[in-house]
Amino acid sequence: MSYSAIFETSAQNQIILLKNIFEQNNVRYRIFDEAANTNFALGVRIEVHDNDKKRAEALLRENGFLDGSASKESAVSMSKFWLWLVIALICVIFAAFFINMFMRG
């Protein structure tokens, strides 16, 4: 059985996400240096079975781990998130102002 390195990271959240993605899609993988990865940025190498490599790369692209359309979409959705957050905060401030105005009399 031959495995090839497909991704390298030192972020624990990415490791957990990749494990989840690969397990849900029945991709055979193995992770090296995970036990040594504590709070230090040591890096973890994720390898997939050669027969699953194309499917794993497609999954990485879909989920924004590799360059592709998903990373562009996530940048757009973050800007939308901040826009809606600012709008919501403005609405809350106006609502508090009007409530305060009507309570005074």
ChimeraX attribute file (.defattr): number of C-alpha atoms within 10 A of each C-alpha:
attribute: neighborCount
match mode: 1-to-1
recipient: residues
	/A:1	5
	/A:2	8
	/A:3	16
	/A:4	16
	/A:5	16
	/A:6	16
	/A:7	18
	/A:8	15
	/A:9	14
	/A:10	18
	/A:11	16
	/A:12	16
	/A:13	10
	/A:14	13
	/A:15	19
	/A:16	10
	/A:17	12
	/A:18	20
	/A:19	16
	/A:20	12
	/A:21	16
	/A:22	18
	/A:23	12
	/A:24	9
	/A:25	11
	/A:26	12
	/A:27	18
	/A:28	16
	/A:29	21
	/A:30	15
	/A:31	16
	/A:32	14
	/A:33	13
	/A:34	16
	/A:35	8
	/A:36	12
	/A:37	15
	/A:38	13
	/A:39	9
	/A:40	9
	/A:41	12
	/A:42	13
	/A:43	17
	/A:44	20
	/A:45	17
	/A:46	21
	/A:47	20
	/A:48	23
	/A:49	18
	/A:50	16
	/A:51	14
	/A:52	16
	/A:53	19
	/A:54	12
	/A:55	16
	/A:56	25
	/A:57	16
	/A:58	14
	/A:59	18
	/A:60	20
	/A:61	16
	/A:62	15
	/A:63	18
	/A:64	16
	/A:65	16
	/A:66	16
	/A:67	12
	/A:68	14
	/A:69	12
	/A:70	16
	/A:71	16
	/A:72	11
	/A:73	11
	/A:74	13
	/A:75	11
	/A:76	11
	/A:77	12
	/A:78	11
	/A:79	11
	/A:80	12
	/A:81	12
	/A:82	11
	/A:83	11
	/A:84	12
	/A:85	12
	/A:86	12
	/A:87	12
	/A:88	12
	/A:89	11
	/A:90	12
	/A:91	12
	/A:92	12
	/A:93	12
	/A:94	12
	/A:95	12
	/A:96	11
	/A:97	11
	/A:98	11
	/A:99	11
	/A:100	11
	/A:101	10
	/A:102	8
	/A:103	7
	/A:104	6
	/A:105	5
